[in-house]
Amino acid sequence: MFHSNPEENEALKNRSGADQTSDENKRRIEQLENLVEVHTRTERHLEQHADIASEEQIRRAKELQEIREKEIEKLEDIIAYGENANNDELENLKKNYEYTEGYLRHNADHMDPETLKNTKEKQEHRREQIDFLE
């Protein structure tokens, strides 16, 4: 496939990279479409069945919706700005996670139960986001 002309070789390499990026973006767009569809169905389900769902089911559905919204945002950013657009977000999540873990280790005994519960849930969400971004 390579030619004796270095300029032609470079053009083939560049086209291959562009084709690869194009294929990756097609997959990302499909993934984005799927996420948006699932998000929309869940929203409708929450609206239509909130009266018969348990508080735990509603809470979990809302947590999943938040995760989906972040995933949608991430995919949009990658498609629009490239693969490395979220490195700062990952670093910030890691720093916040570590800081909060230290805070919990030293202060959990002095926190009111509701704040402790909410903080632990937030840490769980951060962990999921870190795993997703890595």
N, C-alpha and C positions, 0 to 999 in steps of 0.2 A: 504494500500500500504506500510505502514511502518512496519518494522520487529522489532523483539525484540533485534536484534544485532545492536548496535550503529554504527558499521562500515558500515553495509549494508545501514542503514538510511542515513548516510553521503554520501555514494556513490550515492544513489538515488537523494539526494538533488543536488549534484554536476552535475550529469547527466542532471537533469532537468534544471539547470542553463546553462549548455553547450547547451542543446537542444533549450532553449529559445534564447540564443545568436545566435545559428545557424539559427533559424527561423527569427530573426531580421535581420541578415546579408543577408539572402535570399531576404527579402523584400527590403533591402537597395540596393542590387545588381540589382533587378528589377527596382527600382526607378532610379538607376544610368544608366541602359541601356536605359530607357525611356528618361531621360534627354539628353543623348548623341545622341539619334536618333532625338529628336526635335532640338537640337543644329545643327546637321548635315543638317537637312532639311532646317532650317532657313539660314544657310550659303549658301547652294545651291540656295535658293530663292533670297538671297541678290546678289549673283553673276549673276544670270540669269535675274533679274528684276530691278537691280539698276537704269537702264536708264529710267524706267517708274514710279518708286516709288518717292513719295515726299521726301524732305529732312527730314521732321518730321517723316515719316514712317521709313526711314533708321535710323535716330537717335534713335528712340524708339526700333527698332529691335536690334541695337547694344547694347543698354542698357540692354535689355532682355538677350542678349547673354552673357554679362558680369556677370549678376546675375546667369545665368545657369552655367557658368564656375566656379563661386565661390561655387555653390551648388555641382557641380561635385567634386570639390576639397575637400569639406567638407565630402561628402559621402566616397570618397576614403580614407581620413584620418581616419574616424570612422571605416571603414571596416578593415583597416590595423592596426590601433593603439588603437582602443577602443573609447568608448563614450566620455570620458573627454578630448580628444586631443585638442578640440577647445576652451576650457575655457579661455585661454590666449587671443585668437583672439577676443572673445566676450568682454572681459574686455578692450582690446586695442581699439576696435570700440567704446565702450561706452565713454571712456576717450577722444578719438578724437572728438566724436560727441559733448560732453559737452564743451570741450575747444573751438571748432569752433563756437558753438552756442553763447558762451560768446563773442568771437571775433566779430561775426556778429552784436551782440547787440551794441557793442561799436564802431564799425568801418564801418558799412554798409553805412553810409552817406558819407564816404570819399573814398569808393572803386569805381574803374571804373565799369561801368555797366556790361561788359563782365565777369570780375573776380567775381563780385557779383553773377551773373547768374550761372557761373560754380561752385562756392562754394555752392550755394543753391542746385544745382543738386547733387553735391557730398554728401551733407548732406542727401538728399533724399535716395541716394543709401546706405549710412551708416544705415539709419533708417530701410530700407528694410532688410539689412543684419542682423542687431540686432534682428529684429522680426523673421527672419528665424532661427537664432542660438538659440533663447530663447525657 
